[in-house]
């Protein structure tokens, strides 16, 4: 991972009445294989988490202090360690006015690629584990919980400074801790939240309309290609560029889907950050309650699976062989049991 800068500061609060304390690291971390692996795992964990929100910095500079200091760092008016120290102390100040309890580390890492520089910020905690030492004695150890990133943010600094993409800032929500999430989002200056769900719904409506122009045997192939491509982009933390998607789904006519999207009188953007849940539901129907769990490909509906809304029932044909075998065995057991009981 091409890291240009990385540093971590500690932030903790023992109880709701206790002061918020920070311990600042004075020098950036040395770029070692261990550090690169740590940040890579944190990044992968962040990218893989669903439910991220996308937007930009708040236009009010009195609210978006972190963005001001980040700009000063990029303009070489602040050192990296000074920028991160000021940002950490700002979070300390915000948390002091709440009852939030926290014990973690704020890690700042800049990834420098050929086409973009990105700043990642992770609030990470320690976990405790048990291991056997050389004498086969149980010992405890502490380790960073890289998969359970509590909070995080990513700033595409290249897009931000070029004033191009309006959703250069993404943030993660802390599960079960709304107060901490609110303060973290306020701290980073997150604003102008992008409605990813609505955009994905509109995009899938376009995909359905495009499918109507295809031969019947092509429809599901195209839908699966589109969804698979979008999910792959989501896993990499990259937006879906409609032009690139068009080339992927039809290499013999690479502009066809893009032209269809452009021809429609809607507001489908040139780049899409898809909602993972909606994408999966588009090609697969699933649901469950306390007694039943069911999942099947969407193209089965109307053919091997028929829904009757009048009596709220599903009729399933061509049952999978393993399921059919289990059903037969289960029915035989029930029949045998009922005979022996008589």
N, C-alpha and C positions, 0 to 999 in steps of 0.2 A: 504494500500500500504506500503510495508516494506522499508521505507525511512531511510537511515543511515546518510545522510548529505543533507542540503538544505540551500541556501543563495541567496539573490537577491541584485543586485547593479543597481543604476539608471544611465542612459546615455541619454544625451539630447543635442540638438543643435537647437537654435531658428531660424537660417537662414543660408544661404550658406556662408555668410561672418563671421558669429559668431563662436567662439571657441566651440569645443566639450567638454562638461563638464561631469564629472562622480561624483557620490556620492556613496562612498563605505560603506557597512555595515560591522561593525567590528566583529560581532559574528554571527555564524550560527543561523538559525531560530529554535525555539523550535518545537519539533515534536508534534504538536497538531492535533486534528481531522480536524480543519479548513485547516491546511497546507496539510494534507494528501489528503483531498478532492480537494483542489486547484491543487495539482500536478497530481492527478488522472485524473482530467478533462483536464488538459493541455496535459497529455500523450495520452489520448483517442482522443483528437483533432488532435494531431500530427500523431498518428497511422492511423487515419481515412482519412487523406488528401492524395489524389492521387498525382502522379508526383514526389515523393521523388526520390532522386538519391542515389546510393550506391557505396561505394568505400573504400578507406583507407587513412591513413595519408600520406602526401608527404614524400618521402624518404630523401629529403634534410632538415636536422634539422634546418637550418637557416630560412627556410620557415615555418616549422611545430613547432613553438615555444610552442603552446598550448599543443601539445603532450609531449614535454619535461617536462613541468611543471606538467602535469598530471602524468607522470611517477614518478617524484620526490615526488608528493603527495602519490602515491601508495607505494613508498619506504620509506615513512614517513620522507622525507627530507624537505617537505613543509607541512604546515598546510593547511586544506581545505580552510579556509578564505584567506590565503596568495596566494594559487594557483589561486583562482577565482579573487582576486584583480589584480594580475599580468595579467591574461587573459583579464579582463575588460579594464585595462589600455592599453593593446596591441591593442584592438579594437578601443579604443579612438584615438590612434596614427594613425591607418590606416584610420579612417574616417576623420581625420584632413587634410589629403591630397586630399580629395574629396569635392564635394559640397552636399553631402548627408545630409538631414535634418531628425532628428529623435528625438523622445521623448518617451522613454520607459524604460523597466526594463529587465536586463539580469538575468534570474533565472537559477541557477545550482542545479540539484537534482540528488542524487545517489540512485538508486533502488538496493537493495541487495536481491537477490533470492538465493535459494539453489544451483542452478547450474550456476549462472552468476550474475555479477555486471555490471550495466549499468549506464552511466552518460548521463543525459538529459540536454540540454541547450535550453532555450526558450527566444526569444526576444518578450516580450508582451507589449501591450499598454493599456491605460485606455480608457474606454468609459464613456459618461455622460448619465444619465437617469433622468427621472422626476417621482416623487412620491407624494402622498398625505400624509401629516403628521397627527398627532392626532387631530389637529384643522381643518383638511380638507383644508389645505393650500398647494398649489403646491410648492415643493422644488426640488432642483437638487442634484444629488449625482454622485460621480465618482466610477467606479468599473472596475476591471481587465477584459479585453476581452479574456476570456479563450478559446472561440471557434474560435476566429480569430487570432490565433498565427501568428505573422508576419513572423518570421523565427525560425528555430529550427534545432537541431542536436541530434543524439543519437550515443553514442560510447559503443559498447559491449566490456567492458574492459577485461573481461575474455578471449574472443576470440582474442583480440588484443595482450594481454601479452603472450598468449600461442602460438601466431603466427600460429593460425590454420586457421579460416575463413578469406579469403582475402577481405571480404566486411563487416567488422565490424563497419564501419562508414556510417551513412545515414544522409542526409541533406535535408532541405526543401527550396524551392524557394519562395521568396517574390513576389507576383503577382504585375506586373506593376512597379517594382522597380529593374531593372537589376543592377544598380550601387551598391545598398545596398546588393543585393544577392552576387554579385562578391566579395565585401569586406568581407562579412560574411564567404563565402567559403574559401577565402584566409586566413582569420583569423583562422578558425578551421583547416586549412591545408589539405583541401579535395583534393584527387587526385585519379588517376586510376579508373575513373568512369566505373562502370559495365554497359554493354549494356543490360538492362532488357528487352527491346523490342525485340531484336534479340534472346535472350535466350527463351523468351516466345513463339515466332514464331516457333523456333526449337522444343520446347517441345510440342506444339500443333500439329506439323507435326507428332511427334512420337505417340501422342494420336490418330490421324487419322489413322496412319498405324496400330496401335493396334486394332482399331475399325474394320478394314477390316478382322481381324481374328475371329470376333465374329459373332454369329447368328444375323440376321437382327433385330429381336425384342429386342436384348440386347444392340444394339449400343447406342441408345439415353439414355438409363438408365445409362450406363457406362460413357458416356460423361457428363451427368448432375452430376453424383456423383463426377467425377474428378473436374469439374469446381466449384461445391458447396464447396468441401473441400478446394480448393485453395483460394476461396474468403473468407472462414472462417478464414484461416490462415492469409490472408492479413488484415482482420479486427482486428486480434489480434496482428498484427505487427510481425508475426513469419514467417520464411521461410518454404517452402514446402519441406519436406524430402521425396525423392522418395520412400524409403522403407516404411515409414509410410503411404504414399498415397496408395501404393500397397496393404497394409493390409486393408485399409479403403474400397477400391473399390471391394475387393473380399476376404471376411474372410474365405471362404472355400479353397482358393488357394492364400494365402497372398503374396507369392513370385512371382506370375505369371507376373504381370505388371512390377515389378522391373527387373526381368530377361529379359523381352522383351526389356526394355529400355537399359539394359546393353549389350544386344546382337547386338544392332545396332551400326554401325560404324559412330557415330556422337559424338559431344562433350556435350551431355546433362549432366549437373552437377548432383552430388548427392543431392545437395540442390538447390532449385529454389526460386527466389524472383519474383513472377509473375507480369505481367503488367495487372492491373485490367481491363482496357478498352478492351484489346484483349480477356481476358477470357470471358467477357460478350458478346462480338461480336461473339464468337465461337459458342454459343448456342442460340444467339438471333440476328436477322438481323434488323437493324433499320436505318432510315434516314429521313431527313426532308428538306423542302425548305420553301419559304414564304407562300405557299398555301397548302402544304401537309405534314403530319407527319405520319409515318408508322413504326410499330414494330411488329415482329412476331417471333415465335420459328423457329430456323434454320431447324428443321426436317419437317416443313410444306412445304418447297421449293421442288418442284417436285411432290407434292401430292395435297394438297389443294390450293397451290399457285404455279403457273407456270410462269416462266419468258421467254419471247421470245425476244432474243437479236436482231433479225432482224428488228422488228418494235418497239423495246424498250418499251414493254408493260408487265403488270402483269395481269394474269387471276386468280381471287380469287373464290374458291368454298367453300361451307359450311360456309357462312358468319355468324358470331356470331349473335344470336337472337336479342340482344338489338340494334346492329348496323342495322340489317335488318329492324327492326320496325321503326327506325328513318329514314332510307332511304325511306321506303314506305310513311310515313307521310310527308316527305319533298316533294316527288314526287306528292303526292296528293295536297299539297298546291300550287305547281307550276302549276298543271293542272287546279285547281280551279281558280287561279289567271289569267291564260291565257284566260279561258272562260269568266270571268267577264269583262276582258279588251275588248273582242270583242263586 
